[in-house]
Amino acid sequence: MSNVIVLGAQWGDEGKGKVVDLLAERFDIVARYQGGHNAGHTVFIGERKFVLKLIPSGILRPGVQAVIGNGVVVDLAALAEEMEMLRKAGIDVEAQLRISNRAHVIFPFHRLVEKMSEARENRIPIGTTSRGIGPCYEDKTGRRGIRIADLYDPESFRELYDTLAEDKALLASTFNLHEKIDYGLSECDAVITVGGVSVGEYDLVKDVLAELGCEQKFWKIAMRPGKPFVFGARGEKLVFGLPGNPVSTMVTFELFARPMIEALAGMTPNRLIFLRARLKSEIRTKTGLKRFLPAVLSGEFENAEVELARWQGSGDIAALARANCYVVIPADRERIEAGEWVSLLMRCG
């Protein structure tokens, strides 16, 4: 047989996961086509126990491709947690898992709407898990939902998200519900947010921190490209707001956020590594600010050479991925000639 479909013909909890697990080793692909992370499939491999709520259990079989299909609604926090659990168990998640970019995304306000619906007066609750699955499907059928593919276009995603969030806020106010949305902060030790490119005093980071209910401790570090860096607190939790520009985000994380997070975790913060190398090609820039430009270092000791990563603008993530260091440009230099020795800040990861 080429394909097998496993259906639950009752109301859930029929043991579909165990049946899929028994059949999985005979197939190349095991796909989940609908549902969310409301229940879970418990599977034993020898003495090891796995509870999978979102990822198909076929991933536990070596060489089997697990697919989250376009009919599934995905809670990204739950997905990340499940992927990490599988990685720790030795499963090659990156190689074995594929996710449809047409799958819809569950957001915190979906959970709020579901709680509101279940608690409504004169209604018999149906006993949902209040994980936002039903409201996410409502948005999907209403053609206003947000898909995985939409996350790849920040501007378009922001517009879609704001519109959807406004709808939920209006619905909540109609029922006089003022519960703060749970962003999962209760389960974390620190929060790192990445905002938009700054325009004067404005940056999306500040709006995000305000929405999270954070007390702002410090604002702005003069750094280009992009300048905002926010340090705050939400109760006893540290909050770091990084600029949206990829270079600024990485540099501010290395210089400020990483050492504080490592100390919070009881680790000895890694020392920042600065090296020197000869510049392959001339650099021209503006004076007035110290700059960190992504670059590629090659060679060792007296043969060490560095050249800037090919850069197509502030949104060029590919150039940042190629870089293994940053050339540090002093604030008073507008030209550095080829062959000069320059200082480098090495990337830690």
N, C-alpha and C positions, 0 to 999 in steps of 0.2 A: 504494500500500500504506500502511496506517495504522501498523503496528508491525513491527519487525524484531528478532529475537533472534540475537545472535552467540554461539555456543557453541564451546568448545575441546574437541574429541572425543579428544584424546590425553592427555598428562600435563602440559600447560602449555607455554609458549613456542612456541605455534603461530602467533603473529602476530595475535592477536585485537585488540590495540590499534591496529595499523595499519589493519585492516579497519574498526573502529569509526570511526577518524579519516576514512577515505574516505567513509563513509556519513553522518557527523555533520551536514554542512552541509545535508542534505536533511530534517532532522528538527528539531523544536522542543525535544525533551527527549532526553538521553542518560543512561541510568541504569545504575549498577552494582548488581547484586543480591546478590553474595556475594564471599567472599575477603577478604584483608587486604593488607598492604603488603610481602609477601614477595618479589615479583618486580619488575615494572615494565614500563611501555610507553614505548618511545622513539619520539618523533614529531618530525619536522622540519617547521617552517613556514618556508619559504624557507631562509635560512642559520641560523636559530635552532633549537637543539636543546632539546627538553623531555623529561625523564624523569619520568613520573608513576607512582607506586606505589599510590596510594589514590584520587585524584580521577579521574573519568572524563575521557578525553582530549577529549571533546566540548566541554569548557570552553574549548578553544583557538579555537573557532569563534564569532565575534561573534553574540550573540543567542541562542545555544544554552544551554538550562538543563541543568546537570550535577547529577545526583542520586546521592548515596550512600545506597543502599537499606537496608532493615531487615535484610537477610541479610549485610551486610558487618560485619566486626569492625574496630573503629577504634582505632588507637594515636593518642592525642591529640597527643603530641609530634611524631609523624611527620606528622600532619595539619597542625599549625600550621606546620611547616617547609615543607611543600609549598605551603600557601596563601601564605606569605611569598615563596616563589620565583616564584609566578604574579603576585603583586602587583608585584614588581620588574620583571616582564616586561610590565607594562601591562594585565594581565587584571583585569577588574572582578569579583573573587572574590565579594564580598558580594552582588552582583546576580545572578550566574550560578550560584552553588553552593547547593544545598539538601541537608540531612542528615536522615535519618529519626531521630526521637527513639526509635525502637525498635531501632536498631542497637546491638550490644553493644560494650563498651569493653575494650580490652586494657590490663592493668596490668603493672608490673614483675615481679610474682611469676609471671605467666604465662610470661615468658621463662625464669625460673629453673626452673619445672617442666618446660619443654620441654628445657632443657639436661640436666636430671636424667634425663629419660626417654631421651634419645639416648645418654647415657654409661653407662647401666645395664649391669651385667655380664650376660654370656650373652645379649645382645641385639644383633642386627645393626642398626646405625643406618640410618634411612631417608634421612638427608641433608637434614633440614629446615633452614630458615634461622635457627632458634632465636629467632624474633621473637614467640613466644607465641600465634601464630594458632590452632594446634591445640588447646592447653589452653583458650583462650577459647571455642572452639566446644564443647568438652567441658562447660564450665560452662553454656553456653547450652542444650544438649540436656538437661543435668541440672537445668534450671530454677533455677539458683542464680547465674546471671550478672548483671552489672550493665549496664543500658542507658543511653543518652544521657539519657533522660528522668529517670532516677534521680538524675542529678547536680544537678537543679534543687531538690531537697529535701535540704538539708544534713543534717538529723537522720536521715532515713531512709537517705540514702546512707552516712553514717558507720556505721550499724548493719549495712548490707549489706556494706560494705567490710571491716569488722572480722571479721565471720563468715567471709567468703571468705578473708581473709588468714590467719586462724587455721587453716583447713583446709589451706592451702598450707604453713604452717609445720610442722604436724603431719606432712604428707607428706614434707617435706624432712628432718625429724628422723628419720623412719623409715629413710631411706636414708643417714643420717649425713652429710647435706649442710649445711654451715654457711656457705655463700657469702653475702656481703652482697648485698642486692638493689641493682642499679644503677638509680639514679633519674635518670640522665642528667647528673649533676653534672660529669662529666669534660669535657663540651663547653661549659660555661658559665663566665662570669667572675664572676658573683655570683648569689646565691640569695635570693629574696624569698618568704617564706611568710606566709600569713594564717591565724590561729588562731581559736579560739572566743572568746566573750565571757568575760571574766575573772570568777572567783569567788574572792575573797581572793587567796591566793598562787598559785592554779591557773590555768593557761591552756594551751589546746591547743598553742600555739606552742612551749612548752618541750618537750612530748612529741615534736613534729615534729622539732625541732632535735636532740634526743637520738637519734632514729631515724636521722637523716642523719649521725650521728657528728660533730657540730659541737662545737667548744670554745666555751663561752659566755664572752663578754667583759664583757657589761653587761646588766643586767636591770631593767626597770621605769622608766617615766617617768610621773609623776603626771599623768594627763590623763583627763578624762571627756568623753563616755561611753566606758567601757573604758579600761584603763590600761596594759597591758603593751606594752613595746617591747624587743626583744632584739637585741643586736648580737653577732655571734659570727664564727667563722672555721672553715673546714674546709680545712686545709692553707693554701694561699695565697688561697683564695676567700673573699670577704666573704659573710656571711649576715645577712639582716635578717628578724627575726620581727615581723610587724605584728599588731595586735589584730584580732579578727574583726569588730568593729563597723564599719560602713562609714565613718562620720564619722571615728572614731579612725584607721582605716587610712589615709584620704586625708591627714589632717593630719600624722600621723607620717611618712608618706612624703614629703610636701612639705618638712617641717621638717628631717628627719634623713637619710632614705634617699636621696632624689633627689640632693642635693648630693654625697654620697659616691660614688654610682654615676657621676655625671657626671665627677667627678675621676678615678675609676678608668678611665673611657673616654678620658682625655686631654682632656676638654672643660673649659672654664671654667664652673664651676657658675653657673647662673642665680641672680641675686639675688632673694631673697624680696620680693614687692611688697606693701606695706602702703599702704592709702588710707584716707580718711575720708569719711563720708557721713552724712546725716541719717537717723535711724531713723523709719520710717513708723508703726510700732505699738509699743506698750509691750512690754518683755520682763521677765518675772519668772523668777528662778532661785535656786539656793542658793549661799551663799557658801562660801569655803574653797578653791576650785580655779578656776584660769583655764579658761575654756571657749571652744570654737570651734563656733559654730552655723552650719549651712549656710544661706545666704541668697542673695537675688537682688538685684543692684545694677543700677540704671537711672539714666539722666541723666549729666551731666558737670559737673565743677567745682562751683560753688556750688549747682547744681541736682541734684547727685547724691543719690539716695535709696536706701535699702536696707530690705528686709523679709525676715523669715525665710521659708525655703521651707516649704511645708505639710508637716508631718512627722507620720507615723503610727507612730512608734516606731523603735527602733534598727535594724530590718530594712528600713526604707523606702528602698530603692535609688532609687525614682523621684524622691523629694525631693532626694536627693544629685545625681541627674543634672540636675535643674532648676537647681541652685545654681551660681553662677559665682564665689562668694566665701564667706568665713566671717566672721561677726561675732565679734570678740574681746571676751569678757566678762571684765573684771578679777575677780580672786579675791575682792575685798572688796565687790563690787556684787551685790545681790540684786534690784534693780529699776532699769531704765533706761527713762525716759519717752519717749514719742513726741516727735520733734522734736530730741532730743539728737544731738550728733555722736558717732559711734562709730568705732572703728578696724576695718579690714577686712583680712583676709589673702586675697589674690587667688589663685584656682586657676590653676595653670600648664597644665593640660590634663586 
